[in-house]
């Protein structure tokens, strides 16, 4: 997948669409969209690019984004995020987290989720750029958490 000067790889069974965000078309990768008939727009995995213009360090932005994304992806379910160590070197940071989700009687709801966030600063942008990969676990067609890590780790700029 390509966006501007950035590239990252998604497995062939993920679909990619362009969505409007702040007047700009941004690619969003989804895994198993429509997996549950009562909720046809939901997917079991999502990869997005976003920016946090209010934070200047990648380490802090990644830490904040782990919780913010959990809140955004699961607004209707009580959840708790366990953040793993935020690894950082200069203008780049990365971390993963486990999201424990409240029990649900909805057969479309997983029991937990995993999230991977990479953040970086550049001289061309204000704030921190972020790649967020989230996958809902505990369902028959849930994504492989290793694929989420591989997607996030494939992020690169044009040479």
N, C-alpha and C positions, 0 to 999 in steps of 0.2 A: 504494500500500500504506500502511496506517495502523497505527501501534503507539503507544498512549497519545496523547501530544500530537505525535508525530512522523509525518511522511509522507515517502515517497519513491516515485518512479515506476519501474515496471518495464515493459518492452515486453510486448505482448499474448502473445507466444509463450513467455513465462516462466510457470511455474506457481508458485503460492504455497501453502504449507501452514503450519499451526501446529504447532510442536514444543514439548515441555516442556523448560525449562531452569531448573534450580533451583526447581522447583515452579511456574513461571510459563510461560504459553503465549506463545511468541515467533514472529513470522512469519519464514519462511525462503523466499526466492525461488530457484528452480532453473531452469536452462536445459538442455533436452535430457536430462532424467532418464530413465535406461534406454536411452540411445543405443547401448549395447553389450550384446548379449544375455548374455554370460558374467558381466556385472557390472550387473544390473538396477537396483541402488539408486544407482549412480554417476551424476553429472551433469557436464556440461561447464562449467557456470557456477553459482555460488552467491553469494547476498547474505545476510549475517547481521548482526544487531545483537548486540553483546556489551558487556561492561564490564570494565575492569581496575581493581579497587578498590585495588590496591597502589601505583599511580602517581598523582601529583597534577597533573602537567602534561600537556596534550594533546600537545605536541611529543614528549615522551619516550614517551608511550603509543603514539603512531602509529608511531614508530621501532621499538619493541619488538614491536608487533602485526604488523608486516610479516614479521618472522622467525617469530614464534610461529604465525601463520596458515599460513605455508609449511610449517612442521613438522607442523601439525595436518592440513592437506589432503594432504600427500605423505609420510606417515610411513614408507612402504615403499620410497621411492625417494630415492636421494641427490640433493640439490638445492643450488643456490646462489642467494641472493637479491641482486640488485643494486638497492639503494634509490636512488631519485631524490631530489632535494632535498625535505626536509620543509618545507613552507610553513606558517607559523603567524602568527597575530595574536591576541594575548590568550588567550582561553579556547578557541580553535579552531585545529586543525592538520589538514593533509592531506598525503598523499604517495602515490606509486605506486611499484611495483617490478616488475622482471622476474625471473621464477624460471626458471633453467636447470635442466632435469630430466635425470637420467642416462638414457642410452639404454636402451630397453626393447624386448623382443621381443613384448610384448603389443600386439596391434593396437588395443586400447582406450586406450593411453597416448599422450598428446601429447608433443611435444618440449620444450615450455616452457609457461609460464603467465604471466599478468599479474595484478597485484593492486593494488587501490586501497583506501586506508584514510582515513576521516575520523574525527577524534576531537574531543570537546568536553567541557568541564566545566560543571557547573551547581551552583547553591547547594543544589539539592534532592537531589543524589546524591553519594555518596562515590566518589572515584576519577574515572576518565575513561570516558565512553560512546563506543562505537566502531561505525561501520558499515564492514563489510569486504565487498568485492566481488572475487571470484576467478574467472578464466576460464582453462580449459586450451586451449592453442593447438596448431596443427599437425595437427588432424584435420578431416575433411571438414565436420563440422557445428559446428566450434568457434565460440564467440561472437565477435562483433565487439568488439575491445577498446574502441572508441569507445562502445559501449553500456554497458560497465562504468563508464566515466568519467561518462557521462550519468546513470546510475542514482545513483552516489555524489554527483554534483553537484546532483541534484534533492532531496537531503535538506533538510527544512525543518520548522519547528515550526508549530503552528496559529497563525493570526493573531489 
